[in-house]
Amino acid sequence: ERSLGGLWAAIGRIIDTFTPAVCANYFAAAGYDAD
């Protein structure tokens, strides 16, 4: 996106494609511990 508004709109559309489990797996793979 080339504008700030367009960037936020794209993020808003994309963020809904990630489930909580996918996010948790991402952070676990990056070495962050949930404890």
C-alpha positions in Angstrom: 0.0 0.0 0.0 1.1 3.5 -0.7 -1.0 5.4 1.8 -1.3 5.2 5.6 -5.1 4.6 5.3 -4.6 1.9 2.6 -2.0 0.2 4.9 -4.4 0.1 7.8 -7.2 -1.2 5.6 -5.0 -4.0 4.3 -3.8 -4.9 7.8 -7.5 -5.0 8.9 -8.3 -7.4 6.1 -5.3 -9.6 6.7 -5.4 -9.8 10.4 -8.7 -11.8 10.4 -6.9 -14.6 8.5 -4.7 -15.5 11.5 -6.2 -17.7 14.1 -5.1 -17.5 17.8 -3.4 -20.9 17.4 -1.4 -19.6 14.4 -0.3 -16.6 16.4 0.6 -18.7 19.4 2.7 -21.1 17.2 4.5 -18.1 15.7 5.6 -16.8 19.1 6.5 -20.3 20.3 8.7 -20.9 17.2 10.3 -17.5 17.8 11.4 -18.6 21.3 8.8 -16.8 23.4 7.5 -18.8 26.3 3.8 -18.6 27.2 4.6 -19.0 30.9 
